[in-house]
Amino acid sequence: MSSDAPIRMFGADWCRDCIRTKKQLDELGIDYEYIDLVADPSAADVAKEISGRTSIPVVVYPDSSHHVEPSNADVESKLRELSLI
């Protein structure tokens, strides 16, 4: 599950918030690793370990901070803070 991408996103194709966040990252041209919890159910344990919750998406940033079910504004603000956009 390691990648050179600076951001990791744990999500599922049935999750509306995941679809929205994935679309936002794609539209902003952000390089990220998408971890599909349907294809890799064991990754759900990793996401829960990171966030302490079972909610998705979980977005993990290069500074090791994370968001759970972030709004588009939350993601954009964090990307600006990290100078990724």
N, C-alpha and C positions, 0 to 999 in steps of 0.2 A: 504494500500500500504506500510505498514511498514514491515520491515524484519530485521533479525539480520545480513544480508549480509552487508559487509562494502561498497559495490559498488552497485549503481543502474544504469541500462542501459535502456533508453527509445528507442524502435525501432519497426520495422515492418518486417514481413517476406518477403515483396516485395523489401526491401531496400538492395542493394548490400553491401553498407558500413556497415549496421547493421549486415548482415550475416558474413562479414569478422571480425568485432570487436568481435562478439559473439564467433566465432570460435577461435579467439586469446585468449580470456579469458578462454574458455573451455580448450584449449591446455595447457595453463599456470597453470591450476588447481585453478583459482581464484574463490572464492565464491562471487557471485553477484546475485542481484535480477533483473530479466528481466521483464520489463514492456512492454507488447505487445500493441501497439497503435491501432492495428486492433481489438483486443479483448476488449480493454478499450479505446475507442476514447476520453473520457474525460481526460485521462492522457496526451493527446497531449497538453492540456492547461497548465498542470503542467510543461511539458518539455519546452514549450515556455516561461513560467514564469521564469524558471531557466536560460535558455540560451538567451532569448530575440530574438530568431530566430525560424523559423519553420523547420529548417534542422534537420535531424536525421542521425545517432544516437546521443543522448545526454548521455554522461557517467558522472555520479556524483560520486566523490571520498569521502572518509571518512573525508577529511579536508575541505569539502564543496566546493572545486574547481570543475570545470567541463570542459569537452571537447565537442565540437560539430563537428561531422564528423572527428574524429581524425584519423591520420595515425597509423599504427601498431607501428611505432617508437615513436609517441607521447604517446600512451598508455603504452608501455613498459617503457619509460623514467619516466612517472608519477608513475607507480607501483614500480619502483626501488627507486624513491625519497621517497615513503611512506613505503619502506621496506616490500612490499607485495610479492616481488619476489627476 
